[in-house]
Amino acid sequence: RRSRRRFWSTEMTDDKKSVYRTTYEVLATVAQLSAPFAPYITEEIYRNLTADKSVHLSTFPVADPALIDLKVEEKMDLVRELVRLGRGARESVKIKVRQP
């Protein structure tokens, strides 16, 4: 929901290109990582995304340590902790998660 406007904008902006590249990278990598467990569906996904013959013949993804941003990870840890505390507070007074 948060990215819909980025996907459906009428112009091919840098923002739209970025969201397409990110989505492509995520789908291709998840297909490669999932291939040993779900070979048929990942093969279909990977072939539709790439020009490669098979997900099973592709090079297994390797993490790039240069892309790790420790500051972003620390901020996300804080966000997760805040969400955990917020859910705990809601649960203690019996307010459902979907309830505003």
N, CA, C and O atoms as a Tinker XYZ file with bonds, in Angstrom:
   400  protein
     1  N      0.818000   -1.200000    0.000000    73     2
     2  CA     0.000000    0.000000    0.000000    64     1     3
     3  C      0.854000    1.252000    0.000000    63     2     4     5
     4  O      0.510000    2.258000   -0.622000    81     3
     5  N      1.973000    1.178000    0.707000    73     3     6
     6  CA     2.795000    2.383000    0.833000    64     5     7
     7  C      3.498000    2.742000   -0.474000    63     6     8     9
     8  O      3.870000    3.898000   -0.673000    81     7
     9  N      3.685000    1.780000   -1.359000    73     7    10
    10  CA     4.431000    2.040000   -2.591000    64     9    11
    11  C      3.543000    2.145000   -3.824000    63    10    12    13
    12  O      4.055000    2.341000   -4.926000    81    11
    13  N      2.255000    2.022000   -3.674000    73    11    14
    14  CA     1.363000    2.037000   -4.840000    64    13    15
    15  C      1.561000    3.268000   -5.715000    63    14    16    17
    16  O      1.633000    3.155000   -6.938000    81    15
    17  N      1.649000    4.428000   -5.102000    73    15    18
    18  CA     1.794000    5.662000   -5.889000    64    17    19
    19  C      3.082000    5.631000   -6.703000    63    18    20    21
    20  O      3.138000    6.193000   -7.797000    81    19
    21  N      4.126000    4.974000   -6.174000    73    19    22
    22  CA     5.393000    4.883000   -6.900000    64    21    23
    23  C      5.246000    3.997000   -8.126000    63    22    24    25
    24  O      5.807000    4.306000   -9.177000    81    23
    25  N      4.500000    2.897000   -8.013000    73    23    26
    26  CA     4.308000    1.988000   -9.140000    64    25    27
    27  C      3.403000    2.585000  -10.211000    63    26    28    29
    28  O      3.648000    2.405000  -11.404000    81    27
    29  N      2.370000    3.288000   -9.796000    73    27    30
    30  CA     1.341000    3.708000  -10.736000    64    29    31
    31  C      1.465000    5.150000  -11.205000    63    30    32    33
    32  O      0.545000    5.660000  -11.845000    81    31
    33  N      2.565000    5.819000  -10.909000    73    31    34
    34  CA     2.714000    7.183000  -11.426000    64    33    35
    35  C      2.761000    7.136000  -12.954000    63    34    36    37
    36  O      3.235000    6.158000  -13.533000    81    35
    37  N      2.279000    8.171000  -13.592000    73    35    38
    38  CA     2.158000    8.163000  -15.052000    64    37    39
    39  C      3.489000    8.348000  -15.765000    63    38    40    41
    40  O      3.664000    7.870000  -16.886000    81    39
    41  N      4.415000    9.027000  -15.133000    73    39    42
    42  CA     5.721000    9.275000  -15.760000    64    41    43
    43  C      6.760000    8.278000  -15.246000    63    42    44    45
    44  O      6.645000    7.753000  -14.139000    81    43
    45  N      7.784000    8.027000  -16.080000    73    43    46
    46  CA     8.868000    7.133000  -15.681000    64    45    47
    47  C      9.948000    7.956000  -14.968000    63    46    48    49
    48  O     10.980000    8.293000  -15.547000    81    47
    49  N      9.683000    8.265000  -13.710000    73    47    50
    50  CA    10.611000    9.063000  -12.910000    64    49    51
    51  C     11.722000    8.174000  -12.354000    63    50    52    53
    52  O     11.663000    6.949000  -12.458000    81    51
    53  N     12.723000    8.803000  -11.768000    73    51    54
    54  CA    13.790000    8.039000  -11.119000    64    53    55
    55  C     13.233000    7.204000   -9.968000    63    54    56    57
    56  O     13.703000    6.096000   -9.709000    81    55
    57  N     12.227000    7.745000   -9.280000    73    55    58
    58  CA    11.594000    7.029000   -8.175000    64    57    59
    59  C     10.913000    5.756000   -8.678000    63    58    60    61
    60  O     11.025000    4.699000   -8.057000    81    59
    61  N     10.216000    5.862000   -9.793000    73    59    62
    62  CA     9.528000    4.704000  -10.368000    64    61    63
    63  C     10.540000    3.673000  -10.868000    63    62    64    65
    64  O     10.343000    2.474000  -10.672000    81    63
    65  N     11.609000    4.119000  -11.503000    73    63    66
    66  CA    12.658000    3.203000  -11.957000    64    65    67
    67  C     13.284000    2.477000  -10.776000    63    66    68    69
    68  O     13.570000    1.282000  -10.841000    81    67
    69  N     13.489000    3.217000   -9.706000    73    67    70
    70  CA    14.092000    2.638000   -8.501000    64    69    71
    71  C     13.215000    1.550000   -7.901000    63    70    72    73
    72  O     13.716000    0.491000   -7.521000    81    71
    73  N     11.916000    1.797000   -7.813000    73    71    74
    74  CA    11.016000    0.791000   -7.234000    64    73    75
    75  C     10.928000   -0.436000   -8.139000    63    74    76    77
    76  O     10.810000   -1.556000   -7.640000    81    75
    77  N     10.981000   -0.252000   -9.439000    73    75    78
    78  CA    10.981000   -1.398000  -10.365000    64    77    79
    79  C     12.261000   -2.212000  -10.240000    63    78    80    81
    80  O     12.216000   -3.442000  -10.214000    81    79
    81  N     13.409000   -1.530000  -10.163000    73    79    82
    82  CA    14.688000   -2.247000  -10.012000    64    81    83
    83  C     14.734000   -3.020000   -8.703000    63    82    84    85
    84  O     15.197000   -4.160000   -8.662000    81    83
    85  N     14.258000   -2.403000   -7.648000    73    83    86
    86  CA    14.257000   -3.053000   -6.335000    64    85    87
    87  C     13.338000   -4.276000   -6.343000    63    86    88    89
    88  O     13.706000   -5.338000   -5.840000    81    87
    89  N     12.156000   -4.123000   -6.911000    73    87    90
    90  CA    11.210000   -5.239000   -6.979000    64    89    91
    91  C     11.784000   -6.382000   -7.809000    63    90    92    93
    92  O     11.662000   -7.545000   -7.427000    81    91
    93  N     12.404000   -6.064000   -8.931000    73    91    94
    94  CA    13.028000   -7.082000   -9.774000    64    93    95
    95  C     14.113000   -7.834000   -9.000000    63    94    96    97
    96  O     14.159000   -9.064000   -9.007000    81    95
    97  N     14.978000   -7.078000   -8.337000    73    95    98
    98  CA    16.082000   -7.686000   -7.584000    64    97    99
    99  C     15.558000   -8.599000   -6.474000    63    98   100   101
   100  O     16.072000   -9.699000   -6.273000    81    99
   101  N     14.543000   -8.139000   -5.765000    73    99   102
   102  CA    13.973000   -8.935000   -4.678000    64   101   103
   103  C     13.336000  -10.211000   -5.219000    63   102   104   105
   104  O     13.576000  -11.293000   -4.683000    81   103
   105  N     12.533000  -10.102000   -6.265000    73   103   106
   106  CA    11.862000  -11.281000   -6.819000    64   105   107
   107  C     12.855000  -12.293000   -7.375000    63   106   108   109
   108  O     12.712000  -13.493000   -7.141000    81   107
   109  N     13.856000  -11.823000   -8.105000    73   107   110
   110  CA    14.848000  -12.732000   -8.673000    64   109   111
   111  C     15.652000  -13.426000   -7.569000    63   110   112   113
   112  O     15.907000  -14.628000   -7.646000    81   111
   113  N     16.046000  -12.674000   -6.553000    73   111   114
   114  CA    16.837000  -13.249000   -5.464000    64   113   115
   115  C     16.016000  -14.224000   -4.626000    63   114   116   117
   116  O     16.510000  -15.288000   -4.250000    81   115
   117  N     14.771000  -13.869000   -4.334000    73   115   118
   118  CA    13.916000  -14.786000   -3.570000    64   117   119
   119  C     13.663000  -16.063000   -4.375000    63   118   120   121
   120  O     13.611000  -17.149000   -3.798000    81   119
   121  N     13.508000  -15.951000   -5.675000    73   119   122
   122  CA    13.337000  -17.142000   -6.513000    64   121   123
   123  C     14.573000  -18.031000   -6.425000    63   122   124   125
   124  O     14.451000  -19.251000   -6.316000    81   123
   125  N     15.754000  -17.435000   -6.470000    73   123   126
   126  CA    16.988000  -18.217000   -6.371000    64   125   127
   127  C     17.110000  -18.884000   -5.005000    63   126   128   129
   128  O     17.475000  -20.056000   -4.919000    81   127
   129  N     16.811000  -18.156000   -3.950000    73   127   130
   130  CA    16.935000  -18.700000   -2.600000    64   129   131
   131  C     15.885000  -19.773000   -2.312000    63   130   132   133
   132  O     16.138000  -20.702000   -1.544000    81   131
   133  N     14.719000  -19.647000   -2.923000    73   131   134
   134  CA    13.623000  -20.589000   -2.677000    64   133   135
   135  C     13.644000  -21.796000   -3.605000    63   134   136   137
   136  O     12.930000  -22.770000   -3.369000    81   135
   137  N     14.442000  -21.743000   -4.640000    73   135   138
   138  CA    14.441000  -22.801000   -5.654000    64   137   139
   139  C     14.630000  -24.212000   -5.089000    63   138   140   141
   140  O     13.948000  -25.127000   -5.549000    81   139
   141  N     15.510000  -24.433000   -4.127000    73   139   142
   142  CA    15.648000  -25.801000   -3.610000    64   141   143
   143  C     14.394000  -26.331000   -2.912000    63   142   144   145
   144  O     14.205000  -27.544000   -2.821000    81   143
   145  N     13.537000  -25.434000   -2.419000    73   143   146
   146  CA    12.357000  -25.845000   -1.663000    64   145   147
   147  C     11.083000  -25.848000   -2.506000    63   146   148   149
   148  O     10.169000  -26.630000   -2.244000    81   147
   149  N     11.019000  -24.991000   -3.502000    73   147   150
   150  CA     9.839000  -24.874000   -4.368000    64   149   151
   151  C     10.314000  -24.769000   -5.812000    63   150   152   153
   152  O     10.212000  -23.702000   -6.418000    81   151
   153  N     10.828000  -25.854000   -6.369000    73   151   154
   154  CA    11.513000  -25.771000   -7.658000    64   153   155
   155  C     10.647000  -25.339000   -8.842000    63   154   156   157
   156  O     11.124000  -24.602000   -9.705000    81   155
   157  N      9.403000  -25.771000   -8.904000    73   155   158
   158  CA     8.602000  -25.501000  -10.092000    64   157   159
   159  C      8.126000  -24.051000  -10.165000    63   158   160   161
   160  O      8.237000  -23.409000  -11.209000    81   159
   161  N      7.604000  -23.546000   -9.067000    73   159   162
   162  CA     7.102000  -22.168000   -9.091000    64   161   163
   163  C      8.246000  -21.173000   -9.208000    63   162   164   165
   164  O      8.115000  -20.163000   -9.899000    81   163
   165  N      9.375000  -21.442000   -8.540000    73   163   166
   166  CA    10.505000  -20.520000   -8.643000    64   165   167
   167  C     11.104000  -20.540000  -10.046000    63   166   168   169
   168  O     11.595000  -19.522000  -10.533000    81   167
   169  N     11.062000  -21.683000  -10.681000    73   167   170
   170  CA    11.538000  -21.767000  -12.074000    64   169   171
   171  C     10.686000  -20.870000  -12.968000    63   170   172   173
   172  O     11.211000  -20.128000  -13.798000    81   171
   173  N      9.388000  -20.945000  -12.793000    73   171   174
   174  CA     8.469000  -20.120000  -13.580000    64   173   175
   175  C      8.700000  -18.629000  -13.327000    63   174   176   177
   176  O      8.773000  -17.835000  -14.266000    81   175
   177  N      8.811000  -18.265000  -12.071000    73   175   178
   178  CA     9.036000  -16.856000  -11.716000    64   177   179
   179  C     10.352000  -16.369000  -12.303000    63   178   180   181
   180  O     10.404000  -15.305000  -12.921000    81   179
   181  N     11.407000  -17.138000  -12.114000    73   179   182
   182  CA    12.734000  -16.726000  -12.559000    64   181   183
   183  C     12.806000  -16.603000  -14.076000    63   182   184   185
   184  O     13.388000  -15.651000  -14.596000    81   183
   185  N     12.222000  -17.554000  -14.781000    73   183   186
   186  CA    12.229000  -17.487000  -16.259000    64   185   187
   187  C     11.447000  -16.288000  -16.764000    63   186   188   189
   188  O     11.836000  -15.672000  -17.756000    81   187
   189  N     10.358000  -15.949000  -16.103000    73   187   190
   190  CA     9.569000  -14.787000  -16.514000    64   189   191
   191  C     10.290000  -13.471000  -16.218000    63   190   192   193
   192  O     10.060000  -12.468000  -16.894000    81   191
   193  N     11.152000  -13.477000  -15.219000    73   191   194
   194  CA    11.879000  -12.266000  -14.857000    64   193   195
   195  C     13.159000  -12.064000  -15.658000    63   194   196   197
   196  O     13.518000  -10.932000  -15.984000    81   195
   197  N     13.836000  -13.138000  -15.969000    73   195   198
   198  CA    15.161000  -13.043000  -16.580000    64   197   199
   199  C     15.190000  -13.751000  -17.931000    63   198   200   201
   200  O     14.227000  -14.407000  -18.327000    81   199
   201  N     16.290000  -13.607000  -18.614000    73   199   202
   202  CA    16.492000  -14.311000  -19.879000    64   201   203
   203  C     17.280000  -15.603000  -19.662000    63   202   204   205
   204  O     17.620000  -16.294000  -20.622000    81   203
   205  N     17.569000  -15.927000  -18.396000    73   203   206
   206  CA    18.331000  -17.135000  -18.091000    64   205   207
   207  C     17.504000  -18.385000  -18.352000    63   206   208   209
   208  O     16.274000  -18.345000  -18.352000    81   207
   209  N     18.199000  -19.493000  -18.574000    73   207   210
   210  CA    17.522000  -20.756000  -18.862000    64   209   211
   211  C     16.824000  -21.339000  -17.651000    63   210   212   213
   212  O     15.706000  -21.842000  -17.759000    81   211
   213  N     17.479000  -21.277000  -16.487000    73   211   214
   214  CA    16.908000  -21.921000  -15.314000    64   213   215
   215  C     17.422000  -21.278000  -14.037000    63   214   216   217
   216  O     18.577000  -20.859000  -13.954000    81   215
   217  N     16.550000  -21.209000  -13.052000    73   215   218
   218  CA    16.961000  -20.715000  -11.742000    64   217   219
   219  C     17.971000  -21.673000  -11.121000    63   218   220   221
   220  O     18.816000  -21.267000  -10.322000    81   219
   221  N     17.877000  -22.942000  -11.493000    73   219   222
   222  CA    18.758000  -23.958000  -10.917000    64   221   223
   223  C     20.160000  -23.927000  -11.513000    63   222   224   225
   224  O     21.081000  -24.542000  -10.975000    81   223
   225  N     20.321000  -23.223000  -12.605000    73   223   226
   226  CA    21.637000  -23.078000  -13.224000    64   225   227
   227  C     22.259000  -21.712000  -12.929000    63   226   228   229
   228  O     23.382000  -21.428000  -13.347000    81   227
   229  N     21.531000  -20.885000  -12.217000    73   227   230
   230  CA    22.040000  -19.545000  -11.907000    64   229   231
   231  C     23.011000  -19.611000  -10.733000    63   230   232   233
   232  O     23.016000  -20.569000   -9.960000    81   231
   233  N     23.826000  -18.579000  -10.621000    73   231   234
   234  CA    24.764000  -18.474000   -9.513000    64   233   235
   235  C     23.999000  -18.092000   -8.254000    63   234   236   237
   236  O     23.219000  -17.140000   -8.258000    81   235
   237  N     24.224000  -18.835000   -7.181000    73   235   238
   238  CA    23.529000  -18.567000   -5.924000    64   237   239
   239  C     23.928000  -17.188000   -5.409000    63   238   240   241
   240  O     25.110000  -16.849000   -5.449000    81   239
   241  N     22.980000  -16.378000   -4.927000    73   239   242
   242  CA    23.291000  -15.022000   -4.478000    64   241   243
   243  C     24.274000  -15.004000   -3.299000    63   242   244   245
   244  O     24.232000  -15.870000   -2.425000    81   243
   245  N     25.139000  -14.017000   -3.296000    73   243   246
   246  CA    26.109000  -13.831000   -2.220000    64   245   247
   247  C     25.909000  -12.428000   -1.651000    63   246   248   249
   248  O     25.762000  -11.462000   -2.400000    81   247
   249  N     25.903000  -12.323000   -0.340000    73   247   250
   250  CA    25.723000  -11.017000    0.305000    64   249   251
   251  C     26.921000  -10.120000    0.025000    63   250   252   253
   252  O     28.063000  -10.577000    0.005000    81   251
   253  N     26.645000   -8.837000   -0.189000    73   251   254
   254  CA    27.686000   -7.845000   -0.391000    64   253   255
   255  C     27.831000   -7.025000    0.889000    63   254   256   257
   256  O     26.984000   -6.176000    1.166000    81   255
   257  N     28.881000   -7.257000    1.672000    73   255   258
   258  CA    29.045000   -6.532000    2.944000    64   257   259
   259  C     29.081000   -5.014000    2.786000    63   258   260   261
   260  O     28.778000   -4.289000    3.734000    81   259
   261  N     29.441000   -4.533000    1.623000    73   259   262
   262  CA    29.503000   -3.086000    1.395000    64   261   263
   263  C     28.113000   -2.457000    1.418000    63   262   264   265
   264  O     27.989000   -1.250000    1.626000    81   263
   265  N     27.076000   -3.248000    1.210000    73   263   266
   266  CA    25.715000   -2.725000    1.185000    64   265   267
   267  C     25.055000   -2.709000    2.556000    63   266   268   269
   268  O     23.942000   -2.204000    2.695000    81   267
   269  N     25.714000   -3.247000    3.559000    73   267   270
   270  CA    25.147000   -3.294000    4.901000    64   269   271
   271  C     25.302000   -1.917000    5.558000    63   270   272   273
   272  O     26.406000   -1.381000    5.657000    81   271
   273  N     24.189000   -1.367000    5.995000    73   271   274
   274  CA    24.178000   -0.052000    6.646000    64   273   275
   275  C     23.766000   -0.249000    8.103000    63   274   276   277
   276  O     22.586000   -0.429000    8.403000    81   275
   277  N     24.729000   -0.213000    8.988000    73   275   278
   278  CA    24.471000   -0.489000   10.404000    64   277   279
   279  C     23.556000    0.556000   11.047000    63   278   280   281
   280  O     22.795000    0.231000   11.958000    81   279
   281  N     23.625000    1.804000   10.582000    73   279   282
   282  CA    22.748000    2.847000   11.133000    64   281   283
   283  C     21.284000    2.546000   10.813000    63   282   284   285
   284  O     20.408000    2.722000   11.659000    81   283
   285  N     21.027000    2.093000    9.588000    73   283   286
   286  CA    19.659000    1.743000    9.199000    64   285   287
   287  C     19.187000    0.546000   10.016000    63   286   288   289
   288  O     18.035000    0.512000   10.450000    81   287
   289  N     20.049000   -0.425000   10.229000    73   287   290
   290  CA    19.676000   -1.587000   11.029000    64   289   291
   291  C     19.353000   -1.195000   12.466000    63   290   292   293
   292  O     18.412000   -1.727000   13.055000    81   291
   293  N     20.118000   -0.275000   13.031000    73   291   294
   294  CA    19.834000    0.199000   14.385000    64   293   295
   295  C     18.487000    0.910000   14.450000    63   294   296   297
   296  O     17.728000    0.732000   15.404000    81   295
   297  N     18.193000    1.717000   13.430000    73   295   298
   298  CA    16.909000    2.410000   13.396000    64   297   299
   299  C     15.758000    1.419000   13.275000    63   298   300   301
   300  O     14.717000    1.595000   13.908000    81   299
   301  N     15.937000    0.380000   12.466000    73   299   302
   302  CA    14.891000   -0.627000   12.317000    64   301   303
   303  C     14.703000   -1.425000   13.603000    63   302   304   305
   304  O     13.581000   -1.817000   13.925000    81   303
   305  N     15.775000   -1.671000   14.336000    73   303   306
   306  CA    15.658000   -2.334000   15.639000    64   305   307
   307  C     14.798000   -1.486000   16.579000    63   306   308   309
   308  O     13.967000   -2.014000   17.318000    81   307
   309  N     15.006000   -0.173000   16.544000    73   307   310
   310  CA    14.204000    0.734000   17.356000    64   309   311
   311  C     12.735000    0.681000   16.928000    63   310   312   313
   312  O     11.845000    0.631000   17.776000    81   311
   313  N     12.479000    0.692000   15.627000    73   311   314
   314  CA    11.108000    0.627000   15.124000    64   313   315
   315  C     10.442000   -0.670000   15.575000    63   314   316   317
   316  O      9.301000   -0.657000   16.035000    81   315
   317  N     11.156000   -1.790000   15.444000    73   315   318
   318  CA    10.590000   -3.078000   15.878000    64   317   319
   319  C     10.262000   -3.069000   17.364000    63   318   320   321
   320  O      9.219000   -3.577000   17.776000    81   319
   321  N     11.140000   -2.497000   18.161000    73   319   322
   322  CA    10.899000   -2.423000   19.603000    64   321   323
   323  C      9.685000   -1.555000   19.911000    63   322   324   325
   324  O      8.882000   -1.906000   20.775000    81   323
   325  N      9.540000   -0.430000   19.218000    73   323   326
   326  CA     8.377000    0.440000   19.426000    64   325   327
   327  C      7.082000   -0.269000   19.029000    63   326   328   329
   328  O      6.074000   -0.158000   19.726000    81   327
   329  N      7.108000   -0.992000   17.922000    73   327   330
   330  CA     5.930000   -1.746000   17.482000    64   329   331
   331  C      5.591000   -2.825000   18.507000    63   330   332   333
   332  O      4.422000   -3.027000   18.835000    81   331
   333  N      6.615000   -3.520000   19.013000    73   331   334
   334  CA     6.393000   -4.558000   20.015000    64   333   335
   335  C      5.753000   -3.966000   21.268000    63   334   336   337
   336  O      4.811000   -4.539000   21.816000    81   335
   337  N      6.263000   -2.817000   21.723000    73   335   338
   338  CA     5.703000   -2.165000   22.900000    64   337   339
   339  C      4.268000   -1.678000   22.645000    63   338   340   341
   340  O      3.400000   -1.805000   23.508000    81   339
   341  N      4.036000   -1.129000   21.469000    73   339   342
   342  CA     2.689000   -0.668000   21.115000    64   341   343
   343  C      1.694000   -1.811000   21.068000    63   342   344   345
   344  O      0.578000   -1.685000   21.572000    81   343
   345  N      2.085000   -2.919000   20.471000    73   343   346
   346  CA     1.194000   -4.085000   20.433000    64   345   347
   347  C      0.943000   -4.637000   21.827000    63   346   348   349
   348  O     -0.170000   -5.047000   22.157000    81   347
   349  N      1.996000   -4.641000   22.643000    73   347   350
   350  CA     1.826000   -5.107000   24.019000    64   349   351
   351  C      0.848000   -4.243000   24.788000    63   350   352   353
   352  O      0.017000   -4.758000   25.535000    81   351
   353  N      0.940000   -2.922000   24.611000    73   351   354
   354  CA     0.022000   -2.003000   25.282000    64   353   355
   355  C     -1.408000   -2.209000   24.799000    63   354   356   357
   356  O     -2.341000   -2.196000   25.602000    81   355
   357  N     -1.586000   -2.397000   23.512000    73   355   358
   358  CA    -2.929000   -2.630000   22.965000    64   357   359
   359  C     -3.503000   -3.942000   23.494000    63   358   360   361
   360  O     -4.680000   -4.029000   23.846000    81   359
   361  N     -2.649000   -4.955000   23.540000    73   359   362
   362  CA    -3.103000   -6.261000   24.015000    64   361   363
   363  C     -3.499000   -6.200000   25.484000    63   362   364   365
   364  O     -4.464000   -6.846000   25.893000    81   363
   365  N     -2.769000   -5.436000   26.275000    73   363   366
   366  CA    -3.058000   -5.355000   27.713000    64   365   367
   367  C     -4.415000   -4.726000   27.998000    63   366   368   369
   368  O     -5.021000   -5.017000   29.030000    81   367
   369  N     -4.905000   -3.868000   27.102000    73   367   370
   370  CA    -6.233000   -3.265000   27.282000    64   369   371
   371  C     -7.255000   -3.832000   26.297000    63   370   372   373
   372  O     -8.332000   -3.269000   26.104000    81   371
   373  N     -6.893000   -4.964000   25.675000    73   371   374
   374  CA    -7.795000   -5.721000   24.786000    64   373   375
   375  C     -8.270000   -4.921000   23.571000    63   374   376   377
   376  O     -9.437000   -5.006000   23.189000    81   375
   377  N     -7.365000   -4.144000   22.963000    73   375   378
   378  CA    -7.671000   -3.443000   21.708000    64   377   379
   379  C     -7.058000   -4.254000   20.578000    63   378   380   381
   380  O     -5.859000   -4.531000   20.581000    81   379
   381  N     -7.888000   -4.634000   19.610000    73   379   382
   382  CA    -7.379000   -5.421000   18.489000    64   381   383
   383  C     -6.393000   -4.614000   17.656000    63   382   384   385
   384  O     -6.444000   -3.384000   17.640000    81   383
   385  N     -5.504000   -5.305000   16.970000    73   383   386
   386  CA    -4.468000   -4.644000   16.179000    64   385   387
   387  C     -5.072000   -3.800000   15.068000    63   386   388   389
   388  O     -4.576000   -2.709000   14.789000    81   387
   389  N     -6.122000   -4.276000   14.435000    73   387   390
   390  CA    -6.721000   -3.548000   13.311000    64   389   391
   391  C     -7.635000   -2.416000   13.767000    63   390   392   393
   392  O     -8.069000   -1.607000   12.946000    81   391
   393  N     -7.928000   -2.347000   15.041000    73   391   394
   394  CA    -8.788000   -1.301000   15.577000    64   393   395
   395  C     -7.999000    0.003000   15.723000    63   394   396   397
   396  O     -6.915000   -0.012000   16.308000    81   395
   397  N     -8.505000    1.129000   15.211000    73   395   398
   398  CA    -7.755000    2.391000   15.344000    64   397   399
   399  C     -7.678000    2.866000   16.794000    63   398   400
   400  O     -7.083000    3.907000   17.072000    81   399
